[in-house]
C-alpha cells in the first residue's frame, strides 16, 4: 500500500482473502473514506462475479498441451513477463500466491 491509495494488487489480494489481518484493516479503513478506491473495488468484485458465472472452461488435450508449452516457455524467459493468448494480454506477476497472479486486459 502506498502512502495515498492501496495498489491494485493489494485490493485484488484483499478481495481474494490473501492479505494479512493488518493489511485487511488498512484496506478497509482506506475504502471507508475513498470513493474512487471503493469504485475500483466494486468493479473488481463485479468482474470477478461475472467471470465466475461463465463456468468452467473445458479444454481439449491439444489446447492443454499448447497452454502448458506456452507457460513453461514464458517461465524460462522471465520470472515476470507478458504472455499473449488469442489476442488477450496476460501480465504474470509473482507477488502473491504460489503460481502468481494473472491480470487480463484486452
Buried (B, 14 or more C-beta within 10 A) or exposed (E): BEEEBBEEBBBBBBBEEBBEEEBBEBBEEBBEEBEEBEEBBEEBEEEEEEEEEEEEEEEEEEEEEEEEEBBEEBBEEEEEEEBEEEEEEBBBBEEBEEEBBEEEEE
